[in-house]
Amino acid sequence: MWWVHFEAPTHLHSLKKAFLWGYAHLFVLGSIAALGAGLAAGVGYDLHLSYAPGTTVAAFTTVPLAVFFVCVRYVQGCPGQSGPRRYLLPLGAAAVLAATFGPAPIRVTAGIAVVVVVLTRLVR
């Protein structure tokens, strides 16, 4: 998450943009905290300590990561950004949400996150 967040420079040319950028980080940091709670719920599910359905436990992990990707895309939304890079994080968010309903969703989500990080570094 660190690498994705700090990959693109932010362009804060006005006070309004600076405030929007700063307050958007409430959602960025909130999604990171929710992802940590989702991972803890996933461990509890794998250890049979949870009575929640598997899809619900998967959503505790996948939804915060998708929110993170969308919020980071908004925070990094530079006016000059074009090409395939501008679609990378929204497509990653969609793939993560789709992984909620597949087999081994937390592991698939981790794989998608690795692919998004690598592509974020490669696609300029």
Buried (B, 14 or more C-beta within 10 A) or exposed (E): BEEBBEBBEEBEEEEEEEEBBEEBEEBBEBBBEBBEEBBEBBEBBEEEEBEEEBEEBBBBBBBBBBBBBBBBBBBBBEEEEEEEBBEBBEBBBBBBBBBBEEEEBBEBBBEBBEEBBEBBEEEE
